[in-house]
């Protein structure tokens, strides 16, 4: 540890005072050593004494202080910085007076941040691993439909982003960050354990039939667990990052900035691993009396990781630098702002002189330190106003972009991925891009002499996110060229499938088609349902009109096997199969009823000359078994499908061979997706780069510009912009009914670009401050006031010198 010579105990009190003067006093303070070496007021001359005694109105010196600090900070790379003070910039510390221990460091970083980063990694693994299972848990275990499951899911996520306000208030006003993190982490761990217990099938399966006998118990436990998790994860969100920032001394801004990058890296590494591992655990089979999908294991591992997170954090307790809470600060802030507004309104007459800032109207009742701190917070919160638009675009990678992927092919070389797995590209790119930006891009920008401040980084991040949606719109245009056209309004689409042994002729308004045996028309034909007339005929047979009430806006299949024998089947597919799955249905040309089992799904009692409903399967080759008492034991009953790709639909016609055994014939209803998901990588790359320079910088900026007693509150305000961004998505998507998806992407890109320009203008007029320096100056001035009060000879000396 680098220390100034003459540490505590080497030369007694005198040596300590000299050292305080050279080393900057107590670490984390202003670093000037003025309190220990300052002369009494009488020795500083009349002008200085007069200035010190006239501090009743807002000080002129303070008004210029922010500009001086800003000039120093903007001259440094990466935004707000303060002057490096010798060893402090290298992570070394001067001895702490008064018997305090010296903070431990490693490679210039406080050793305590290791525990904080590991804690965050485990906590994010726990949260995202649990969240990845929720929708399937709601649908397949609790038996909820899609709408109810989706509503509960989004309510839970919204609650997680509203709880940071409560956590910040508890941390800054009552318990402090450390105790808040520990307390709410215990609540968090209990919530994870409760939801893991709720997923144990045998908990209420008293008759051991594999189904819970009292599902309401599982629902109640699930809801209690989710509420506790939301309270825990939301409450600690603003505290952990701010607590990590507290560990750094003044002059370690470079190390602190890099810590926020490492912190963000830990978040994404935890989420990446958990979203891969927990679904793998879910598909395992476990249970005491009946074997089920192993939700207890899949939820139990995140619960264990949360317990590990808590233990690791507590182990580092003795190394942490803990800032004490300063009372109910939010109540003071609210009262101060209210008084300033009220006082300004009551003094709106021109005879009252204007004040530099509207909050200065509170100076009659509140001290200048509080007013200065509120100014810092309100100026940053004003900058937050445009930020939700970034999150409105960013969070769509889990919704709109995933839906876009369902209309694309997941075959990328020898790798095959599912549409919902494309989101992992963001986490992978984060892990790659954070070190590159930190170690390569930012240093290169600094060497070029560019002043790439925090707000400039955030502006660039918003621009990159806007360009990501332009890229998404271009990809969507390519996808739209390959999508099938479905009927709209009063239209109806029909295709003919001949499952007989003779050639059949079918006439429609304006066209006539001929289908050979075991064949179908080339795609669907579109007609107006009001003018639709269909006739079926065959060589040497009379014409048979088709009488059926066709439902407009739907596709239909006309099954024919003789001139007078036909069956109209409503397909039930008005869009590409969801989530990139493949629709399969069976048509019975065998004669006798049969059932089909495919990949765990069952088609029951498919009657003769009729079609089953579509069931949906993921990509790959699937096996199916045909079961019927009419099929001989010597016949082959098990068959394999062709390779299923993404977003296709097929009809399997089961015919009878000459030996009486079944034989499947394959017909394509909807062609598979042809545009590769690899085309989404550029938009993910742009969005990830935007996230790196926007989100990480925003975390650091929120911390660096917040006064010491409001750091968690400002972090909570930053997280609140995420919740508002999701609300914007709901409003825009609900208000604008777009016939083309690419148009919605362009709209979002344009909105963010406009917001980006507005934010750049706002940032241009923002003045960076160093709250630590300002608060240290207040502390210094307060000491001078106390010194004057304790010196009864200050006034006579002043008078005497003035007379002389």
LINWO-V917495 format. One record per helix or strand of 2 or more residues. SS is the DSSP state (helix for helix, strand for strand). FROM is the first residue (numbers start at 1). TO is the last residue. Records with the same first field share a line. If there is no record, write none. Layout:
SS: FROM-TO, FROM-TO
//
This chain:
helix: 12-23, 34-37, 41-44, 46-53, 60-74, 86-90, 97-99, 112-141, 146-175, 177-198, 201-203, 215-246, 253-282, 295-319, 329-346, 358-362, 368-384, 388-398, 400-406, 419-421, 424-447, 454-480, 529-531, 578-580, 677-704, 711-735, 741-764, 771-790, 794-803
strand: 105-106, 109-110, 285-286, 292-293, 411-412, 415-416, 491-498, 504-508, 511-515, 519-520, 525-528, 535-537, 544-545, 555-562, 565-570, 582-588, 594-598, 601-606, 615-617, 623-627, 638-640, 649-656, 662-670
//
